[in-house]
Amino acid sequence: MSLLSRLFANRQRELEEEIQSHLQMAIQDRTDRGESAEQAEAAAIRELGNFVRVNDITRETRGWVRLERIVQDLKYALRHLKQFLRKPAKIVNGSRRGGNGHSGF
């Protein structure tokens, strides 16, 4: 795993832990006010919203999504550049085909 991949994975794990921590605090607040554990958990989840959506919005707000996409694009470009450089260069010169040097057009 590359350094950037580890960095992104660490940031993602930290974000998930932070969201989970907020959820646990909300559950604790509700149980302290007298709700049952099941009711407190359901209400806290409903209050927090869709975990995946909250995660995505927070990542976008922090600016990591843009950097992740740039890194992905660079990796893609480098892969294709390597493939291109491995292929032998083709001669497209008409004089190499024989004849009078015209390409036929």
Biopython code that builds the backbone (N, CA, C, O; Angstrom):
import numpy as np
from Bio.PDB.StructureBuilder import StructureBuilder

atoms = [
    (1, "MET", "N", (0.855, -1.171, 0.000)),
    (1, "MET", "CA", (0.000, 0.000, 0.000)),
    (1, "MET", "C", (0.904, 1.238, 0.000)),
    (1, "MET", "O", (1.853, 1.323, 0.778)),
    (2, "SER", "N", (0.604, 2.168, -0.858)),
    (2, "SER", "CA", (1.434, 3.360, -0.976)),
    (2, "SER", "C", (1.194, 4.305, 0.194)),
    (2, "SER", "O", (0.244, 4.147, 0.961)),
    (3, "LEU", "N", (2.061, 5.268, 0.309)),
    (3, "LEU", "CA", (1.968, 6.242, 1.393)),
    (3, "LEU", "C", (0.646, 7.008, 1.330)),
    (3, "LEU", "O", (-0.015, 7.204, 2.350)),
    (4, "LEU", "N", (0.267, 7.439, 0.123)),
    (4, "LEU", "CA", (-0.993, 8.185, -0.019)),
    (4, "LEU", "C", (-2.197, 7.312, 0.293)),
    (4, "LEU", "O", (-3.158, 7.773, 0.909)),
    (5, "SER", "N", (-2.151, 6.054, -0.128)),
    (5, "SER", "CA", (-3.263, 5.148, 0.162)),
    (5, "SER", "C", (-3.416, 4.961, 1.661)),
    (5, "SER", "O", (-4.530, 4.953, 2.184)),
    (6, "ARG", "N", (-2.282, 4.808, 2.356)),
    (6, "ARG", "CA", (-2.348, 4.663, 3.816)),
    (6, "ARG", "C", (-2.872, 5.928, 4.471)),
    (6, "ARG", "O", (-3.647, 5.871, 5.425)),
    (7, "LEU", "N", (-2.439, 7.084, 3.945)),
    (7, "LEU", "CA", (-2.905, 8.350, 4.494)),
    (7, "LEU", "C", (-4.417, 8.489, 4.328)),
    (7, "LEU", "O", (-5.118, 8.865, 5.268)),
    (8, "PHE", "N", (-4.919, 8.183, 3.125)),
    (8, "PHE", "CA", (-6.358, 8.262, 2.886)),
    (8, "PHE", "C", (-7.110, 7.259, 3.751)),
    (8, "PHE", "O", (-8.180, 7.576, 4.270)),
    (9, "ALA", "N", (-6.570, 6.053, 3.915)),
    (9, "ALA", "CA", (-7.219, 5.031, 4.742)),
    (9, "ALA", "C", (-7.262, 5.477, 6.200)),
    (9, "ALA", "O", (-8.267, 5.282, 6.883)),
    (10, "ASN", "N", (-6.168, 6.080, 6.678)),
    (10, "ASN", "CA", (-6.142, 6.578, 8.056)),
    (10, "ASN", "C", (-7.161, 7.690, 8.256)),
    (10, "ASN", "O", (-7.874, 7.710, 9.259)),
    (11, "ARG", "N", (-7.231, 8.610, 7.309)),
    (11, "ARG", "CA", (-8.192, 9.717, 7.415)),
    (11, "ARG", "C", (-9.623, 9.187, 7.390)),
    (11, "ARG", "O", (-10.481, 9.679, 8.122)),
    (12, "GLN", "N", (-9.879, 8.190, 6.552)),
    (12, "GLN", "CA", (-11.217, 7.613, 6.467)),
    (12, "GLN", "C", (-11.576, 6.917, 7.781)),
    (12, "GLN", "O", (-12.697, 7.050, 8.272)),
    (13, "ARG", "N", (-10.631, 6.181, 8.342)),
    (13, "ARG", "CA", (-10.869, 5.490, 9.609)),
    (13, "ARG", "C", (-11.121, 6.504, 10.732)),
    (13, "ARG", "O", (-12.012, 6.306, 11.558)),
    (14, "GLU", "N", (-10.342, 7.582, 10.765)),
    (14, "GLU", "CA", (-10.543, 8.631, 11.770)),
    (14, "GLU", "C", (-11.931, 9.257, 11.643)),
    (14, "GLU", "O", (-12.597, 9.514, 12.646)),
    (15, "LEU", "N", (-12.358, 9.499, 10.416)),
    (15, "LEU", "CA", (-13.677, 10.083, 10.178)),
    (15, "LEU", "C", (-14.777, 9.143, 10.664)),
    (15, "LEU", "O", (-15.724, 9.578, 11.320)),
    (16, "GLU", "N", (-14.653, 7.865, 10.345)),
    (16, "GLU", "CA", (-15.661, 6.895, 10.776)),
    (16, "GLU", "C", (-15.704, 6.793, 12.301)),
    (16, "GLU", "O", (-16.781, 6.679, 12.886)),
    (17, "GLU", "N", (-14.531, 6.836, 12.945)),
    (17, "GLU", "CA", (-14.484, 6.803, 14.408)),
    (17, "GLU", "C", (-15.131, 8.048, 15.004)),
    (17, "GLU", "O", (-15.825, 7.970, 16.018)),
    (18, "GLU", "N", (-14.902, 9.190, 14.372)),
    (18, "GLU", "CA", (-15.488, 10.435, 14.863)),
    (18, "GLU", "C", (-17.010, 10.406, 14.749)),
    (18, "GLU", "O", (-17.708, 10.801, 15.683)),
    (19, "ILE", "N", (-17.519, 9.949, 13.629)),
    (19, "ILE", "CA", (-18.972, 9.865, 13.448)),
    (19, "ILE", "C", (-19.561, 8.873, 14.443)),
    (19, "ILE", "O", (-20.610, 9.131, 15.033)),
    (20, "GLN", "N", (-18.889, 7.738, 14.631)),
    (20, "GLN", "CA", (-19.352, 6.735, 15.596)),
    (20, "GLN", "C", (-19.348, 7.306, 17.008)),
    (20, "GLN", "O", (-20.246, 7.020, 17.801)),
    (21, "SER", "N", (-18.343, 8.108, 17.320)),
    (21, "SER", "CA", (-18.260, 8.747, 18.638)),
    (21, "SER", "C", (-19.438, 9.694, 18.859)),
    (21, "SER", "O", (-20.027, 9.715, 19.940)),
    (22, "HIS", "N", (-19.777, 10.473, 17.837)),
    (22, "HIS", "CA", (-20.927, 11.379, 17.946)),
    (22, "HIS", "C", (-22.211, 10.589, 18.160)),
    (22, "HIS", "O", (-23.068, 10.985, 18.950)),
    (23, "LEU", "N", (-22.338, 9.483, 17.462)),
    (23, "LEU", "CA", (-23.519, 8.634, 17.614)),
    (23, "LEU", "C", (-23.596, 8.089, 19.037)),
    (23, "LEU", "O", (-24.665, 8.108, 19.648)),
    (24, "GLN", "N", (-22.478, 7.603, 19.570)),
    (24, "GLN", "CA", (-22.464, 7.061, 20.930)),
    (24, "GLN", "C", (-22.798, 8.143, 21.961)),
    (24, "GLN", "O", (-23.506, 7.874, 22.932)),
    (25, "MET", "N", (-22.291, 9.368, 21.756)),
    (25, "MET", "CA", (-22.606, 10.462, 22.684)),
    (25, "MET", "C", (-24.093, 10.801, 22.642)),
    (25, "MET", "O", (-24.702, 11.066, 23.678)),
    (26, "ALA", "N", (-24.679, 10.791, 21.442)),
    (26, "ALA", "CA", (-26.102, 11.085, 21.313)),
    (26, "ALA", "C", (-26.934, 9.995, 21.995)),
    (26, "ALA", "O", (-27.942, 10.290, 22.638)),
    (27, "ILE", "N", (-26.513, 8.747, 21.854)),
    (27, "ILE", "CA", (-27.223, 7.649, 22.512)),
    (27, "ILE", "C", (-27.123, 7.810, 24.034)),
    (27, "ILE", "O", (-28.112, 7.652, 24.749)),
    (28, "GLN", "N", (-25.928, 8.122, 24.514)),
    (28, "GLN", "CA", (-25.720, 8.298, 25.956)),
    (28, "GLN", "C", (-26.567, 9.448, 26.499)),
    (28, "GLN", "O", (-27.164, 9.331, 27.569)),
    (29, "ASP", "N", (-26.618, 10.560, 25.760)),
    (29, "ASP", "CA", (-27.444, 11.691, 26.194)),
    (29, "ASP", "C", (-28.905, 11.281, 26.331)),
    (29, "ASP", "O", (-29.573, 11.663, 27.292)),
    (30, "ARG", "N", (-29.390, 10.520, 25.393)),
    (30, "ARG", "CA", (-30.794, 10.103, 25.410)),
    (30, "ARG", "C", (-31.072, 9.102, 26.527)),
    (30, "ARG", "O", (-32.122, 9.164, 27.166)),
    (31, "THR", "N", (-30.147, 8.189, 26.763)),
    (31, "THR", "CA", (-30.363, 7.240, 27.862)),
    (31, "THR", "C", (-30.287, 7.967, 29.219)),
    (31, "THR", "O", (-30.984, 7.599, 30.165)),
    (32, "ASP", "N", (-29.438, 8.997, 29.302)),
    (32, "ASP", "CA", (-29.363, 9.785, 30.533)),
    (32, "ASP", "C", (-30.672, 10.531, 30.798)),
    (32, "ASP", "O", (-31.013, 10.806, 31.948)),
    (33, "ARG", "N", (-31.396, 10.852, 29.737)),
    (33, "ARG", "CA", (-32.685, 11.546, 29.882)),
    (33, "ARG", "C", (-33.837, 10.577, 30.114)),
    (33, "ARG", "O", (-34.988, 10.996, 30.240)),
    (34, "GLY", "N", (-33.528, 9.274, 30.173)),
    (34, "GLY", "CA", (-34.560, 8.318, 30.552)),
    (34, "GLY", "C", (-35.094, 7.433, 29.438)),
    (34, "GLY", "O", (-35.986, 6.623, 29.688)),
    (35, "GLU", "N", (-34.588, 7.553, 28.233)),
    (35, "GLU", "CA", (-35.050, 6.672, 27.151)),
    (35, "GLU", "C", (-34.406, 5.294, 27.306)),
    (35, "GLU", "O", (-33.318, 5.157, 27.866)),
    (36, "SER", "N", (-35.098, 4.290, 26.800)),
    (36, "SER", "CA", (-34.501, 2.951, 26.814)),
    (36, "SER", "C", (-33.346, 2.921, 25.818)),
    (36, "SER", "O", (-33.258, 3.773, 24.934)),
    (37, "ALA", "N", (-32.468, 1.944, 25.966)),
    (37, "ALA", "CA", (-31.290, 1.848, 25.085)),
    (37, "ALA", "C", (-31.710, 1.710, 23.626)),
    (37, "ALA", "O", (-31.113, 2.324, 22.741)),
    (38, "GLU", "N", (-32.748, 0.895, 23.377)),
    (38, "GLU", "CA", (-33.204, 0.686, 21.990)),
    (38, "GLU", "C", (-33.785, 1.966, 21.402)),
    (38, "GLU", "O", (-33.487, 2.333, 20.266)),
    (39, "GLN", "N", (-34.626, 2.648, 22.199)),
    (39, "GLN", "CA", (-35.220, 3.900, 21.723)),
    (39, "GLN", "C", (-34.151, 4.971, 21.512)),
    (39, "GLN", "O", (-34.197, 5.721, 20.537)),
    (40, "ALA", "N", (-33.198, 5.036, 22.423)),
    (40, "ALA", "CA", (-32.130, 6.039, 22.320)),
    (40, "ALA", "C", (-31.292, 5.806, 21.071)),
    (40, "ALA", "O", (-30.949, 6.751, 20.361)),
    (41, "GLU", "N", (-30.966, 4.550, 20.807)),
    (41, "GLU", "CA", (-30.161, 4.242, 19.621)),
    (41, "GLU", "C", (-30.917, 4.569, 18.335)),
    (41, "GLU", "O", (-30.364, 5.179, 17.420)),
    (42, "ALA", "N", (-32.184, 4.158, 18.274)),
    (42, "ALA", "CA", (-32.987, 4.435, 17.077)),
    (42, "ALA", "C", (-33.135, 5.938, 16.845)),
    (42, "ALA", "O", (-33.017, 6.410, 15.715)),
    (43, "ALA", "N", (-33.392, 6.680, 17.908)),
    (43, "ALA", "CA", (-33.570, 8.128, 17.779)),
    (43, "ALA", "C", (-32.260, 8.808, 17.391)),
    (43, "ALA", "O", (-32.261, 9.734, 16.580)),
    (44, "ALA", "N", (-31.143, 8.358, 17.963)),
    (44, "ALA", "CA", (-29.843, 8.966, 17.644)),
    (44, "ALA", "C", (-29.464, 8.697, 16.187)),
    (44, "ALA", "O", (-28.948, 9.579, 15.500)),
    (45, "ILE", "N", (-29.719, 7.490, 15.729)),
    (45, "ILE", "CA", (-29.430, 7.164, 14.318)),
    (45, "ILE", "C", (-30.305, 8.003, 13.403)),
    (45, "ILE", "O", (-29.836, 8.533, 12.395)),
    (46, "ARG", "N", (-31.572, 8.122, 13.754)),
    (46, "ARG", "CA", (-32.493, 8.934, 12.947)),
    (46, "ARG", "C", (-32.049, 10.394, 12.943)),
    (46, "ARG", "O", (-32.110, 11.061, 11.910)),
    (47, "GLU", "N", (-31.604, 10.889, 14.092)),
    (47, "GLU", "CA", (-31.160, 12.275, 14.220)),
    (47, "GLU", "C", (-29.873, 12.529, 13.422)),
    (47, "GLU", "O", (-29.738, 13.555, 12.755)),
    (48, "LEU", "N", (-28.951, 11.600, 13.499)),
    (48, "LEU", "CA", (-27.683, 11.744, 12.782)),
    (48, "LEU", "C", (-27.898, 11.667, 11.279)),
    (48, "LEU", "O", (-27.251, 12.393, 10.523)),
    (49, "GLY", "N", (-28.782, 10.811, 10.843)),
    (49, "GLY", "CA", (-29.058, 10.656, 9.416)),
    (49, "GLY", "C", (-28.321, 9.468, 8.831)),
    (49, "GLY", "O", (-27.761, 8.645, 9.555)),
    (50, "ASN", "N", (-28.329, 9.395, 7.544)),
    (50, "ASN", "CA", (-27.698, 8.297, 6.816)),
    (50, "ASN", "C", (-26.183, 8.361, 7.021)),
    (50, "ASN", "O", (-25.541, 9.339, 6.637)),
    (51, "PHE", "N", (-25.619, 7.320, 7.625)),
    (51, "PHE", "CA", (-24.194, 7.298, 7.940)),
    (51, "PHE", "C", (-23.337, 7.500, 6.698)),
    (51, "PHE", "O", (-22.376, 8.268, 6.730)),
    (52, "VAL", "N", (-23.669, 6.833, 5.621)),
    (52, "VAL", "CA", (-22.886, 6.933, 4.391)),
    (52, "VAL", "C", (-22.931, 8.356, 3.848)),
    (52, "VAL", "O", (-21.913, 8.894, 3.412)),
    (53, "ARG", "N", (-24.102, 8.954, 3.876)),
    (53, "ARG", "CA", (-24.255, 10.325, 3.375)),
    (53, "ARG", "C", (-23.478, 11.317, 4.245)),
    (53, "ARG", "O", (-22.810, 12.212, 3.727)),
    (54, "VAL", "N", (-23.568, 11.156, 5.560)),
    (54, "VAL", "CA", (-22.825, 12.030, 6.474)),
    (54, "VAL", "C", (-21.331, 11.883, 6.225)),
    (54, "VAL", "O", (-20.598, 12.872, 6.203)),
    (55, "ASN", "N", (-20.889, 10.657, 6.039)),
    (55, "ASN", "CA", (-19.480, 10.371, 5.767)),
    (55, "ASN", "C", (-19.029, 11.068, 4.476)),
    (55, "ASN", "O", (-17.981, 11.713, 4.448)),
    (56, "ASP", "N", (-19.825, 10.934, 3.414)),
    (56, "ASP", "CA", (-19.472, 11.550, 2.132)),
    (56, "ASP", "C", (-19.437, 13.083, 2.217)),
    (56, "ASP", "O", (-18.520, 13.721, 1.700)),
    (57, "ILE", "N", (-20.428, 13.650, 2.863)),
    (57, "ILE", "CA", (-20.483, 15.116, 2.984)),
    (57, "ILE", "C", (-19.288, 15.629, 3.779)),
    (57, "ILE", "O", (-18.685, 16.640, 3.421)),
    (58, "THR", "N", (-18.953, 14.932, 4.853)),
    (58, "THR", "CA", (-17.821, 15.365, 5.680)),
    (58, "THR", "C", (-16.515, 15.256, 4.904)),
    (58, "THR", "O", (-15.668, 16.144, 4.997)),
    (59, "ARG", "N", (-16.341, 14.179, 4.140)),
    (59, "ARG", "CA", (-15.129, 14.024, 3.332)),
    (59, "ARG", "C", (-15.026, 15.142, 2.304)),
    (59, "ARG", "O", (-13.952, 15.711, 2.105)),
    (60, "GLU", "N", (-16.144, 15.459, 1.651)),
    (60, "GLU", "CA", (-16.143, 16.532, 0.656)),
    (60, "GLU", "C", (-15.820, 17.879, 1.298)),
    (60, "GLU", "O", (-15.085, 18.684, 0.726)),
    (61, "THR", "N", (-16.369, 18.118, 2.483)),
    (61, "THR", "CA", (-16.136, 19.370, 3.188)),
    (61, "THR", "C", (-14.674, 19.527, 3.568)),
    (61, "THR", "O", (-14.121, 20.624, 3.493)),
    (62, "ARG", "N", (-14.058, 18.446, 3.968)),
    (62, "ARG", "CA", (-12.651, 18.500, 4.368)),
    (62, "ARG", "C", (-11.705, 18.617, 3.183)),
    (62, "ARG", "O", (-10.521, 18.899, 3.368)),
    (63, "GLY", "N", (-12.202, 18.407, 1.979)),
    (63, "GLY", "CA", (-11.384, 18.597, 0.791)),
    (63, "GLY", "C", (-10.589, 17.389, 0.353)),
    (63, "GLY", "O", (-9.828, 17.479, -0.611)),
    (64, "TRP", "N", (-10.736, 16.269, 1.019)),
    (64, "TRP", "CA", (-9.956, 15.080, 0.668)),
    (64, "TRP", "C", (-10.442, 14.428, -0.613)),
    (64, "TRP", "O", (-9.665, 13.775, -1.311)),
    (65, "VAL", "N", (-11.714, 14.597, -0.929)),
    (65, "VAL", "CA", (-12.256, 13.951, -2.126)),
    (65, "VAL", "C", (-11.546, 14.460, -3.372)),
    (65, "VAL", "O", (-11.186, 13.677, -4.251)),
    (66, "ARG", "N", (-11.347, 15.760, -3.448)),
    (66, "ARG", "CA", (-10.682, 16.350, -4.613)),
    (66, "ARG", "C", (-9.263, 15.803, -4.750)),
    (66, "ARG", "O", (-8.830, 15.442, -5.844)),
    (67, "LEU", "N", (-8.552, 15.747, -3.637)),
    (67, "LEU", "CA", (-7.181, 15.225, -3.664)),
    (67, "LEU", "C", (-7.164, 13.741, -4.036)),
    (67, "LEU", "O", (-6.302, 13.306, -4.799)),
    (68, "GLU", "N", (-8.107, 12.967, -3.504)),
    (68, "GLU", "CA", (-8.193, 11.551, -3.851)),
    (68, "GLU", "C", (-8.427, 11.366, -5.349)),
    (68, "GLU", "O", (-7.818, 10.502, -5.980)),
    (69, "ARG", "N", (-9.309, 12.182, -5.906)),
    (69, "ARG", "CA", (-9.603, 12.071, -7.343)),
    (69, "ARG", "C", (-8.394, 12.449, -8.190)),
    (69, "ARG", "O", (-8.138, 11.827, -9.222)),
    (70, "ILE", "N", (-7.651, 13.464, -7.760)),
    (70, "ILE", "CA", (-6.438, 13.856, -8.493)),
    (70, "ILE", "C", (-5.432, 12.715, -8.473)),
    (70, "ILE", "O", (-4.818, 12.403, -9.493)),
    (71, "VAL", "N", (-5.267, 12.096, -7.312)),
    (71, "VAL", "CA", (-4.335, 10.965, -7.198)),
    (71, "VAL", "C", (-4.794, 9.813, -8.082)),
    (71, "VAL", "O", (-3.975, 9.198, -8.765)),
    (72, "GLN", "N", (-6.087, 9.512, -8.081)),
    (72, "GLN", "CA", (-6.609, 8.452, -8.939)),
    (72, "GLN", "C", (-6.357, 8.766, -10.413)),
    (72, "GLN", "O", (-5.956, 7.887, -11.175)),
    (73, "ASP", "N", (-6.587, 9.999, -10.812)),
    (73, "ASP", "CA", (-6.363, 10.393, -12.201)),
    (73, "ASP", "C", (-4.883, 10.268, -12.580)),
    (73, "ASP", "O", (-4.554, 9.818, -13.678)),
    (74, "LEU", "N", (-4.004, 10.665, -11.671)),
    (74, "LEU", "CA", (-2.566, 10.550, -11.948)),
    (74, "LEU", "C", (-2.143, 9.089, -12.081)),
    (74, "LEU", "O", (-1.352, 8.748, -12.961)),
    (75, "LYS", "N", (-2.666, 8.230, -11.213)),
    (75, "LYS", "CA", (-2.347, 6.797, -11.312)),
    (75, "LYS", "C", (-2.816, 6.237, -12.657)),
    (75, "LYS", "O", (-2.094, 5.483, -13.310)),
    (76, "TYR", "N", (-4.021, 6.610, -13.059)),
    (76, "TYR", "CA", (-4.570, 6.152, -14.335)),
    (76, "TYR", "C", (-3.688, 6.619, -15.491)),
    (76, "TYR", "O", (-3.368, 5.842, -16.390)),
    (77, "ALA", "N", (-3.298, 7.889, -15.460)),
    (77, "ALA", "CA", (-2.465, 8.444, -16.533)),
    (77, "ALA", "C", (-1.106, 7.751, -16.585)),
    (77, "ALA", "O", (-0.604, 7.449, -17.667)),
    (78, "LEU", "N", (-0.517, 7.500, -15.434)),
    (78, "LEU", "CA", (0.789, 6.829, -15.406)),
    (78, "LEU", "C", (0.708, 5.399, -15.912)),
    (78, "LEU", "O", (1.609, 4.935, -16.611)),
    (79, "ARG", "N", (-0.374, 4.688, -15.562)),
    (79, "ARG", "CA", (-0.549, 3.318, -16.074)),
    (79, "ARG", "C", (-0.604, 3.310, -17.598)),
    (79, "ARG", "O", (0.040, 2.487, -18.248)),
    (80, "HIS", "N", (-1.371, 4.226, -18.153)),
    (80, "HIS", "CA", (-1.502, 4.267, -19.608)),
    (80, "HIS", "C", (-0.232, 4.766, -20.286)),
    (80, "HIS", "O", (0.089, 4.336, -21.394)),
    (81, "LEU", "N", (0.482, 5.655, -19.640)),
    (81, "LEU", "CA", (1.756, 6.109, -20.187)),
    (81, "LEU", "C", (2.763, 4.959, -20.222)),
    (81, "LEU", "O", (3.510, 4.817, -21.191)),
    (82, "LYS", "N", (2.785, 4.142, -19.173)),
    (82, "LYS", "CA", (3.677, 2.978, -19.161)),
    (82, "LYS", "C", (3.331, 2.018, -20.304)),
    (82, "LYS", "O", (4.216, 1.518, -20.999)),
    (83, "GLN", "N", (2.035, 1.769, -20.484)),
    (83, "GLN", "CA", (1.610, 0.879, -21.572)),
    (83, "GLN", "C", (2.011, 1.453, -22.924)),
    (83, "GLN", "O", (2.467, 0.724, -23.805)),
    (84, "PHE", "N", (1.843, 2.751, -23.083)),
    (84, "PHE", "CA", (2.186, 3.392, -24.339)),
    (84, "PHE", "C", (3.682, 3.299, -24.613)),
    (84, "PHE", "O", (4.088, 3.040, -25.746)),
    (85, "LEU", "N", (4.499, 3.506, -23.595)),
    (85, "LEU", "CA", (5.952, 3.486, -23.770)),
    (85, "LEU", "C", (6.483, 2.078, -24.002)),
    (85, "LEU", "O", (7.561, 1.921, -24.577)),
    (86, "ARG", "N", (5.764, 1.061, -23.576)),
    (86, "ARG", "CA", (6.194, -0.322, -23.797)),
    (86, "ARG", "C", (5.977, -0.774, -25.239)),
    (86, "ARG", "O", (6.676, -1.665, -25.722)),
    (87, "LYS", "N", (5.027, -0.174, -25.918)),
    (87, "LYS", "CA", (4.733, -0.571, -27.297)),
    (87, "LYS", "C", (5.810, -0.009, -28.209)),
    (87, "LYS", "O", (6.227, 1.138, -28.048)),
    (88, "PRO", "N", (6.261, -0.809, -29.166)),
    (88, "PRO", "CA", (7.270, -0.284, -30.096)),
    (88, "PRO", "C", (6.669, 0.804, -30.979)),
    (88, "PRO", "O", (5.497, 0.755, -31.354)),
    (89, "ALA", "N", (7.485, 1.762, -31.292)),
    (89, "ALA", "CA", (7.032, 2.854, -32.150)),
    (89, "ALA", "C", (6.818, 2.327, -33.565)),
    (89, "ALA", "O", (7.657, 1.604, -34.102)),
    (90, "LYS", "N", (5.715, 2.688, -34.148)),
    (90, "LYS", "CA", (5.415, 2.265, -35.513)),
    (90, "LYS", "C", (5.846, 3.366, -36.470)),
    (90, "LYS", "O", (5.644, 4.552, -36.213)),
    (91, "ILE", "N", (6.425, 2.960, -37.542)),
    (91, "ILE", "CA", (6.861, 3.930, -38.537)),
    (91, "ILE", "C", (5.685, 4.222, -39.452)),
    (91, "ILE", "O", (5.135, 3.322, -40.087)),
    (92, "VAL", "N", (5.312, 5.480, -39.510)),
    (92, "VAL", "CA", (4.164, 5.873, -40.302)),
    (92, "VAL", "C", (4.626, 6.710, -41.487)),
    (92, "VAL", "O", (3.829, 7.418, -42.102)),
    (93, "ASN", "N", (5.872, 6.631, -41.794)),
    (93, "ASN", "CA", (6.427, 7.409, -42.885)),
    (93, "ASN", "C", (6.164, 6.684, -44.203)),
    (93, "ASN", "O", (6.454, 5.494, -44.323)),
    (94, "GLY", "N", (5.623, 7.383, -45.180)),
    (94, "GLY", "CA", (5.282, 6.774, -46.467)),
    (94, "GLY", "C", (6.493, 6.273, -47.233)),
    (94, "GLY", "O", (6.374, 5.310, -47.990)),
    (95, "SER", "N", (7.654, 6.891, -47.063)),
    (95, "SER", "CA", (8.832, 6.474, -47.818)),
    (95, "SER", "C", (9.311, 5.101, -47.362)),
    (95, "SER", "O", (10.032, 4.435, -48.104)),
    (96, "ARG", "N", (8.947, 4.674, -46.211)),
    (96, "ARG", "CA", (9.346, 3.357, -45.726)),
    (96, "ARG", "C", (8.488, 2.249, -46.335)),
    (96, "ARG", "O", (8.857, 1.076, -46.267)),
    (97, "ARG", "N", (7.367, 2.602, -46.919)),
    (97, "ARG", "CA", (6.472, 1.615, -47.501)),
    (97, "ARG", "C", (6.905, 1.208, -48.908)),
    (97, "ARG", "O", (6.380, 0.256, -49.484)),
    (98, "GLY", "N", (7.817, 1.905, -49.415)),
    (98, "GLY", "CA", (8.235, 1.614, -50.782)),
    (98, "GLY", "C", (7.573, 2.563, -51.754)),
    (98, "GLY", "O", (6.744, 3.382, -51.357)),
    (99, "GLY", "N", (7.922, 2.465, -52.995)),
    (99, "GLY", "CA", (7.327, 3.332, -53.993)),
    (99, "GLY", "C", (8.007, 4.681, -54.021)),
    (99, "GLY", "O", (9.192, 4.803, -53.711)),
    (100, "ASN", "N", (7.252, 5.684, -54.392)),
    (100, "ASN", "CA", (7.860, 7.004, -54.592)),
    (100, "ASN", "C", (7.744, 7.917, -53.365)),
    (100, "ASN", "O", (7.982, 9.120, -53.479)),
    (101, "GLY", "N", (7.395, 7.390, -52.234)),
    (101, "GLY", "CA", (7.347, 8.212, -51.046)),
    (101, "GLY", "C", (6.015, 8.838, -50.792)),
    (101, "GLY", "O", (5.866, 9.585, -49.825)),
    (102, "HIS", "N", (5.029, 8.562, -51.627)),
    (102, "HIS", "CA", (3.705, 9.104, -51.398)),
    (102, "HIS", "C", (2.932, 8.166, -50.491)),
    (102, "HIS", "O", (3.103, 6.948, -50.547)),
    (103, "SER", "N", (2.101, 8.730, -49.674)),
    (103, "SER", "CA", (1.319, 7.902, -48.744)),
    (103, "SER", "C", (0.074, 7.345, -49.388)),
    (103, "SER", "O", (-0.659, 6.585, -48.755)),
    (104, "GLY", "N", (-0.183, 7.699, -50.620)),
    (104, "GLY", "CA", (-1.337, 7.171, -51.325)),
    (104, "GLY", "C", (-2.545, 8.054, -51.259)),
    (104, "GLY", "O", (-3.609, 7.674, -51.747)),
    (105, "PHE", "N", (-2.422, 9.211, -50.675)),
    (105, "PHE", "CA", (-3.579, 10.110, -50.585)),
    (105, "PHE", "C", (-3.473, 11.192, -51.605)),
    (105, "PHE", "O", (-4.351, 12.050, -51.688)),
]
sb = StructureBuilder()
sb.init_structure("model")
sb.init_model(0)
sb.init_chain("A")
sb.init_seg("    ")
for serial, (resi, resn, name, xyz) in enumerate(atoms, 1):
    if name == "N":
        sb.init_residue(resn, " ", resi, " ")
    sb.init_atom(name, np.array(xyz, "f"), 0.0, 1.0, " ", f" {name:<3s}", serial, name[0])
structure = sb.get_structure()
